[in-house]
């Protein structure tokens, strides 16, 4: 759909002369009014301020950005107005000519307003399914801006007030008044301060550096606010990551179990946990440790695929326990419900570098998984455990600690079966962890996070 060239007189008519009663919001570069066209269609009319900060170049930049964007999670440009009014006024006894420039952009009107009006803590407000939809849609929109255009667009003022919600609570990213066009993933430096400080990354606050990771940091703050309320980012900054994850997940689990809106509490809790982990990586202080939008979209798709496969797991008695460790690396999981563990291979040196395993499903089919992780700086040693037909793992414990530039990885691990003990694997020390097991439980599979090392590990458990 081509944006319409709308006369100023028409826009004044449909907004009652840009009256305060029609004003629905304001930003750093303009005020937004609700307009009702003659056919009854509602549109949002953004009247840009008359100020030195906005010149014709700025207007063309925003207009051109919006004209080339066609995505369901980006607000749609409907029309525009660029008009110059010439008049003459008396000045010191003489008549002089004066020009007033009117710059207006018109967008689709979104009934549920901006996201900031819907942010609540875990115990009330929007349910998890709606919040997850908003997270996914916002990520899809930002992925489009960063990765799918010929020239990347960095928003540079992404915040809940600039994420609008339609009648179905689908999100649309808005307000490109501060956006800039940059090619590739280069880093740029600016003298001017742009954006909103709470959503600014450290490298911008300290050195005015702009890259594709600026928006990633803002996105992480927003995801934490969607999940844990307006103070979500502040809360996570006050405690260790794992403690924050456990606290938020507990609050959500309590709410889910107390209502009938959640058909699969376990499935929703796993989605929730993964989204928090994504957000925490987005707000890493070091820019290079933040994921790209491509990484985030890949992980969200993996979350949905895992959740879909989990639905078929509801028919079997299986528990997903943990995970323990850090939030670095990529998420790893299995697709088919495990029944019995067949073998294990641990790559280790100073810490645990990798894990591979085989298992049998409920149809007796064998599945081989991994290796997940890397070789480590010294290639490490590989230890293989072949479990007998009647041998099963009853206990797993180990340690978590820092290693190199990583703040938390699996530094050692032990396995105990009903027939033998294996380990310790890895030479590291740190905080001890142990999978809580019932006397009749057996570990039959693994999930976790890995990079060059095993960053985190969790377990699938079934009754023996």
C-alpha positions as CSV (number, residue, x, y, z in Angstrom):
1,X,0.0,0.0,0.0
2,X,1.4,3.4,-1.0
3,X,1.4,6.2,1.6
4,X,-0.9,9.0,0.8
5,X,0.0,12.7,0.5
6,X,-2.5,14.3,2.8
7,X,-3.2,18.0,3.0
8,X,-2.7,19.8,6.3
9,X,-6.3,21.1,6.2
10,X,-7.6,17.6,6.0
11,X,-5.5,16.4,9.0
12,X,-6.7,19.4,11.0
13,X,-10.2,18.4,10.2
14,X,-9.9,14.8,11.3
15,X,-8.1,15.7,14.6
16,X,-10.4,18.6,15.5
17,X,-7.6,21.1,14.9
18,X,-5.0,18.9,16.7
19,X,-7.0,19.4,19.9
20,X,-5.8,18.2,23.3
21,X,-8.8,15.9,23.5
22,X,-7.4,13.9,20.5
23,X,-3.8,13.7,21.8
24,X,-2.8,10.1,22.5
25,X,0.9,10.5,23.2
26,X,4.0,12.5,22.7
27,X,7.7,11.7,22.0
28,X,11.0,13.5,21.7
29,X,10.2,14.6,18.1
30,X,6.5,15.1,18.0
31,X,3.0,14.7,19.4
32,X,0.5,12.0,18.3
33,X,-3.2,12.6,17.8
34,X,-6.1,10.2,17.0
35,X,-7.7,11.1,13.7
36,X,-11.0,9.8,12.4
37,X,-11.3,9.9,8.7
38,X,-14.6,10.5,6.9
39,X,-15.1,6.8,6.2
40,X,-14.7,6.2,10.0
41,X,-11.2,4.8,9.8
42,X,-9.0,5.7,12.8
43,X,-5.4,6.7,12.2
44,X,-2.6,8.0,14.3
45,X,-1.3,11.5,13.2
46,X,2.2,12.4,14.4
47,X,2.8,16.1,14.1
48,X,6.6,16.8,14.3
49,X,7.8,19.6,16.5
50,X,9.2,22.9,15.0
51,X,12.7,22.7,16.5
52,X,16.3,22.9,15.4
53,X,16.7,19.2,16.1
54,X,14.5,18.3,13.2
55,X,15.4,19.6,9.7
56,X,14.4,18.4,6.3
57,X,17.1,15.8,6.3
58,X,15.7,14.3,9.6
59,X,12.2,14.2,8.1
60,X,13.3,12.6,4.9
61,X,15.3,10.0,6.9
62,X,12.3,8.9,9.0
63,X,10.0,9.0,6.0
64,X,12.3,7.0,3.8
65,X,12.9,4.5,6.6
66,X,9.2,4.0,7.0
67,X,8.3,3.8,3.3
68,X,10.5,0.7,2.7
69,X,9.3,-1.2,5.8
70,X,6.6,-3.8,5.3
71,X,6.4,-6.2,8.3
72,X,3.5,-7.3,10.6
73,X,5.5,-6.2,13.7
74,X,6.4,-2.7,12.4
75,X,3.9,0.1,12.6
76,X,2.5,0.8,9.1
77,X,2.9,4.2,7.5
78,X,-0.4,5.4,5.9
79,X,0.2,8.9,4.9
80,X,2.3,12.1,5.2
81,X,2.1,15.8,4.9
82,X,4.9,18.2,4.1
83,X,3.6,21.8,3.6
84,X,5.1,25.2,3.7
85,X,2.9,28.1,4.7
86,X,4.1,31.6,3.7
87,X,2.7,34.6,5.4
88,X,3.7,38.2,6.1
89,X,3.8,39.8,9.5
90,X,4.6,43.4,10.7
91,X,8.0,43.8,12.3
92,X,9.3,47.2,13.5
93,X,6.9,49.0,11.3
94,X,7.6,46.9,8.2
95,X,6.0,43.8,6.7
96,X,8.3,40.8,6.4
97,X,7.7,37.4,5.0
98,X,7.7,34.3,7.3
99,X,7.6,30.6,6.4
100,X,6.2,27.8,8.6
101,X,7.0,24.2,7.7
102,X,4.5,21.5,8.7
103,X,5.8,17.9,8.8
104,X,3.3,15.2,9.7
105,X,3.4,11.4,9.5
106,X,0.2,9.2,9.7
107,X,0.2,5.6,10.9
108,X,-2.3,2.8,11.4
109,X,-4.1,3.3,14.7
110,X,-3.5,0.6,17.3
111,X,-6.3,0.1,19.8
112,X,-4.4,-1.1,22.8
113,X,-1.9,1.7,23.0
114,X,1.7,1.3,24.0
115,X,3.3,-1.6,25.9
116,X,4.3,0.6,28.9
117,X,0.6,0.9,29.9
118,X,0.4,-3.0,30.2
119,X,3.5,-3.8,32.2
120,X,2.8,-5.6,35.4
121,X,4.6,-7.9,37.8
122,X,4.2,-11.7,37.5
123,X,1.2,-12.1,39.9
124,X,-1.3,-10.1,37.8
125,X,-1.9,-8.4,34.5
126,X,-1.3,-10.0,31.1
127,X,-1.1,-13.8,31.2
128,X,2.1,-15.6,30.1
129,X,0.8,-16.6,26.6
130,X,0.1,-12.9,25.8
131,X,3.4,-11.8,27.2
132,X,5.2,-14.5,25.2
133,X,3.4,-13.3,22.0
134,X,4.6,-9.8,22.6
135,X,8.2,-10.9,23.2
136,X,8.2,-13.0,20.0
137,X,6.6,-10.3,17.9
138,X,9.0,-7.6,19.1
139,X,11.9,-9.8,18.3
140,X,10.6,-10.6,14.9
141,X,10.2,-6.9,14.1
142,X,13.7,-6.0,15.3
143,X,15.2,-8.9,13.4
144,X,13.6,-7.5,10.3
145,X,15.2,-4.1,10.9
146,X,18.6,-5.5,11.7
147,X,18.9,-8.4,9.3
148,X,16.3,-8.4,6.5
149,X,16.8,-4.9,4.9
150,X,19.4,-4.0,2.4
151,X,20.7,-1.5,4.8
152,X,20.3,-2.2,8.5
153,X,18.2,0.1,10.6
154,X,19.0,0.6,14.2
155,X,16.1,1.9,16.2
156,X,18.1,3.5,19.0
157,X,15.1,4.3,21.2
158,X,13.5,1.0,21.6
159,X,11.4,1.0,24.8
160,X,7.9,-0.1,25.9
161,X,6.4,3.3,25.0
162,X,7.5,2.7,21.4
163,X,6.0,-0.8,21.1
164,X,2.3,-0.5,20.2
165,X,-0.3,-3.2,20.6
166,X,-3.2,-3.9,18.2
167,X,-6.6,-5.2,19.1
168,X,-5.2,-8.8,19.3
169,X,-2.3,-7.7,21.5
170,X,0.2,-8.2,18.6
171,X,3.1,-5.8,19.0
172,X,4.3,-3.3,16.4
173,X,7.6,-1.3,16.8
174,X,7.0,2.4,16.3
175,X,8.7,5.8,16.4
176,X,11.8,5.8,14.2
177,X,12.4,9.5,15.0
178,X,15.9,8.6,16.3
179,X,16.7,5.8,13.9
180,X,19.8,5.9,11.8
181,X,20.8,3.9,8.7
182,X,24.1,2.0,9.1
183,X,25.5,-0.7,6.8
184,X,26.6,-4.0,8.3
185,X,27.6,-4.3,11.9
186,X,30.1,-1.5,12.1
187,X,30.5,0.5,15.3
188,X,29.8,4.3,15.1
189,X,30.4,7.1,17.5
190,X,28.2,10.1,17.9
191,X,28.6,13.3,20.0
192,X,24.8,13.8,20.5
193,X,23.0,11.9,23.2
194,X,20.0,9.9,21.7
195,X,17.6,7.5,23.2
196,X,16.3,6.9,26.7
197,X,18.9,6.3,29.4
198,X,17.3,3.3,31.2
199,X,17.5,1.3,27.9
200,X,21.0,2.5,26.8
201,X,23.9,0.1,26.8
202,X,27.0,0.9,28.9
203,X,29.2,1.5,25.8
204,X,26.8,4.2,24.7
205,X,26.5,5.9,28.0
206,X,30.3,5.9,28.5
207,X,31.7,6.3,25.0
208,X,28.7,7.2,22.7
209,X,29.3,4.0,20.7
210,X,26.5,2.8,18.4
211,X,26.3,-0.7,16.9
212,X,23.7,-3.4,16.2
213,X,24.1,-4.4,19.9
214,X,22.6,-1.1,21.1
215,X,19.1,-2.3,20.3
216,X,19.9,-5.8,21.6
217,X,20.6,-4.3,25.1
218,X,17.3,-2.3,24.9
219,X,15.5,-5.5,23.9
220,X,16.9,-7.4,26.9
221,X,15.6,-4.7,29.3
222,X,12.2,-4.8,27.7
223,X,11.9,-8.6,27.8
224,X,12.7,-8.5,31.5
225,X,10.1,-5.8,32.0
226,X,7.5,-7.9,30.1
227,X,8.2,-10.9,32.2
228,X,8.8,-9.4,35.7
229,X,7.2,-6.0,35.5
230,X,8.5,-2.4,35.1
231,X,11.4,-3.0,37.6
232,X,12.4,-6.4,36.0
233,X,15.8,-5.2,34.9
234,X,16.5,-3.4,38.2
235,X,15.6,-6.6,40.1
236,X,17.9,-8.8,38.0
237,X,20.8,-6.3,38.6
238,X,20.4,-6.8,42.4
239,X,21.0,-10.6,42.5
240,X,22.9,-13.4,40.8
241,X,21.4,-14.5,37.4
242,X,20.4,-18.0,38.6
243,X,18.7,-16.6,41.7
244,X,16.7,-14.2,39.6
245,X,15.6,-16.9,37.2
246,X,14.5,-19.2,40.0
247,X,12.6,-16.3,41.8
248,X,10.7,-15.2,38.7
249,X,9.9,-18.8,37.6
250,X,8.5,-19.6,41.0
251,X,6.2,-16.6,40.9
252,X,5.0,-17.5,37.5
253,X,4.6,-21.2,38.4
254,X,2.5,-20.2,41.4
255,X,0.2,-18.1,39.2
256,X,-0.1,-20.8,36.5
257,X,-1.0,-23.5,39.0
258,X,-3.6,-21.2,40.6
259,X,-5.5,-20.6,37.4
260,X,-7.1,-22.7,34.7
261,X,-5.6,-20.7,31.8
262,X,-2.5,-22.9,31.5
263,X,-3.0,-26.2,29.8
264,X,0.7,-27.1,30.3
265,X,2.4,-25.4,33.2
266,X,5.7,-27.2,32.6
267,X,5.8,-26.3,28.9
268,X,5.1,-22.6,29.7
269,X,7.6,-22.6,32.5
270,X,10.3,-23.8,30.2
271,X,9.5,-21.1,27.6
272,X,9.6,-18.5,30.4
273,X,13.0,-19.7,31.7
274,X,14.5,-19.6,28.2
275,X,13.2,-16.1,27.5
276,X,14.7,-14.9,30.8
277,X,18.1,-16.5,29.8
278,X,17.9,-14.7,26.4
279,X,17.2,-11.4,28.1
280,X,20.1,-11.8,30.5
281,X,22.5,-12.4,27.6
282,X,21.1,-9.3,25.8
283,X,22.0,-7.1,28.8
284,X,25.6,-8.3,29.1
285,X,27.9,-5.4,29.9
286,X,30.4,-6.6,27.2
287,X,28.8,-5.8,23.8
288,X,30.5,-8.8,22.1
289,X,28.8,-11.2,24.5
290,X,25.3,-10.2,23.5
291,X,23.5,-12.3,20.9
292,X,22.6,-11.0,17.4
293,X,18.9,-10.8,16.4
294,X,19.6,-13.8,14.2
295,X,20.7,-15.8,17.2
296,X,17.7,-14.7,19.2
297,X,15.2,-15.7,16.5
298,X,16.9,-19.1,16.1
299,X,16.6,-19.7,19.8
300,X,12.9,-18.6,19.9
301,X,12.2,-21.1,17.1
302,X,14.0,-23.8,19.0
303,X,11.9,-23.0,22.1
304,X,8.7,-23.5,20.1
305,X,10.0,-26.7,18.5
306,X,11.0,-28.1,21.9
307,X,7.6,-27.1,23.4
308,X,5.8,-28.7,20.5
309,X,7.7,-32.0,21.1
310,X,7.1,-31.7,24.8
311,X,3.3,-31.9,24.2
312,X,3.8,-35.5,23.0
313,X,5.8,-36.2,26.2
314,X,2.8,-35.5,28.4
315,X,1.8,-39.1,27.7
316,X,4.9,-40.4,29.6
317,X,6.0,-39.9,33.2
318,X,9.0,-37.7,32.8
319,X,10.4,-34.7,34.8
320,X,12.7,-32.0,33.5
321,X,15.0,-30.9,36.3
322,X,17.3,-27.9,36.4
323,X,19.4,-26.4,34.8
324,X,22.5,-25.6,36.7
325,X,25.4,-23.4,35.5
326,X,25.6,-20.1,33.5
327,X,23.6,-18.5,30.8
328,X,26.2,-18.4,28.1
329,X,26.4,-20.4,24.9
330,X,23.5,-22.0,22.9
331,X,20.6,-23.9,24.3
332,X,20.7,-27.7,23.7
333,X,17.9,-30.2,24.1
334,X,16.6,-33.5,22.8
335,X,13.4,-33.9,20.6
336,X,12.1,-37.4,21.5
337,X,11.1,-38.4,25.0
338,X,13.9,-40.6,26.6
339,X,13.2,-43.9,28.4
340,X,16.7,-45.3,29.2
341,X,20.2,-43.9,29.0
342,X,22.6,-46.0,26.9
343,X,26.0,-44.3,27.1
344,X,27.8,-41.1,28.1
345,X,31.0,-39.4,26.7
346,X,32.5,-36.5,28.7
347,X,35.2,-34.3,27.3
348,X,37.1,-32.6,30.0
349,X,40.3,-31.0,31.2
350,X,40.4,-28.1,33.7
351,X,36.6,-27.9,33.2
352,X,33.9,-29.9,31.3
353,X,34.4,-29.2,27.6
354,X,31.6,-31.3,26.1
355,X,29.0,-34.0,26.6
356,X,27.6,-36.6,24.3
357,X,25.2,-39.4,25.1
358,X,22.9,-42.0,23.6
359,X,19.4,-43.0,24.9
360,X,16.5,-45.3,24.0
361,X,12.9,-43.9,23.5
362,X,9.7,-45.6,24.5
363,X,9.6,-47.5,21.2
364,X,13.1,-49.0,21.8
365,X,14.7,-46.7,19.2
366,X,18.2,-45.5,19.9
367,X,19.1,-41.8,19.6
368,X,22.7,-40.5,19.6
369,X,23.1,-36.9,20.8
370,X,26.1,-34.5,20.6
371,X,28.8,-33.8,21.3
372,X,27.5,-30.5,22.7
373,X,30.4,-28.1,23.5
374,X,33.9,-27.8,22.3
375,X,37.4,-29.3,22.6
376,X,38.8,-26.9,25.2
377,X,42.2,-25.1,24.9
378,X,44.1,-28.3,25.4
379,X,41.8,-30.6,23.5
380,X,41.1,-32.4,26.8
381,X,40.3,-36.0,27.4
382,X,37.2,-38.0,26.4
383,X,35.8,-40.5,28.9
384,X,33.2,-43.0,27.7
385,X,30.7,-44.7,30.0
386,X,28.7,-47.6,28.5
387,X,25.8,-48.5,30.7
388,X,24.6,-52.1,31.0
389,X,21.1,-53.2,30.1
390,X,20.0,-53.0,33.8
391,X,22.3,-50.2,34.8
392,X,20.8,-46.7,35.3
393,X,22.1,-43.3,36.6
394,X,20.7,-42.5,40.1
395,X,22.8,-39.5,41.0
396,X,24.6,-36.6,39.3
397,X,26.5,-33.9,41.1
398,X,29.4,-31.5,40.4
399,X,30.7,-27.9,40.7
400,X,30.0,-24.6,38.9
401,X,32.5,-21.8,38.7
402,X,34.3,-19.2,36.5
403,X,36.7,-20.1,33.8
404,X,38.6,-17.6,31.6
405,X,36.2,-15.0,30.4
406,X,33.2,-17.1,31.3
407,X,31.6,-16.2,34.7
408,X,29.9,-19.6,35.2
409,X,30.5,-23.0,33.6
410,X,30.4,-26.7,34.7
411,X,33.8,-27.2,36.2
412,X,33.4,-30.8,37.3
413,X,30.8,-33.6,37.3
414,X,30.3,-37.1,38.9
415,X,27.8,-39.8,37.9
416,X,26.6,-42.6,40.2
417,X,24.6,-45.6,38.9
418,X,23.0,-48.5,40.7
419,X,26.1,-50.5,39.9
420,X,29.1,-48.1,40.0
421,X,30.5,-44.6,40.3
422,X,32.1,-42.6,37.5
423,X,34.3,-39.5,37.9
424,X,35.2,-37.0,38.9
425,X,35.5,-35.5,35.4
426,X,37.0,-32.0,35.2
427,X,39.5,-30.5,37.6
428,X,37.7,-27.3,38.6
429,X,36.2,-26.2,41.8
430,X,33.3,-23.9,42.7
431,X,29.8,-24.0,44.0
432,X,28.4,-27.6,44.4
433,X,25.2,-28.6,42.6
434,X,23.3,-31.9,42.7
435,X,20.2,-33.1,40.9
436,X,17.4,-33.7,43.5
437,X,16.4,-37.4,43.0
438,X,13.7,-39.6,44.5
439,X,14.9,-43.1,45.5
440,X,13.1,-44.6,42.5
441,X,14.3,-42.1,39.9
442,X,16.6,-42.6,37.0
443,X,18.4,-39.9,34.8
444,X,17.6,-40.8,31.2
445,X,18.7,-37.7,29.3
446,X,20.2,-34.2,29.4
447,X,19.7,-30.6,28.2
448,X,21.6,-27.4,28.8
449,X,23.8,-24.7,27.3
450,X,27.1,-25.1,25.6
451,X,29.7,-22.9,23.9
452,X,33.4,-23.9,23.9
453,X,32.5,-25.5,27.2
454,X,29.4,-26.9,29.0
455,X,27.9,-23.7,30.4
456,X,24.9,-25.4,32.1
457,X,23.3,-28.8,32.4
458,X,19.9,-30.1,33.3
459,X,18.4,-33.6,33.5
460,X,15.4,-35.7,32.4
461,X,14.2,-38.1,35.1
462,X,11.8,-41.0,35.0
463,X,10.7,-43.6,37.6
464,X,12.7,-46.8,37.5
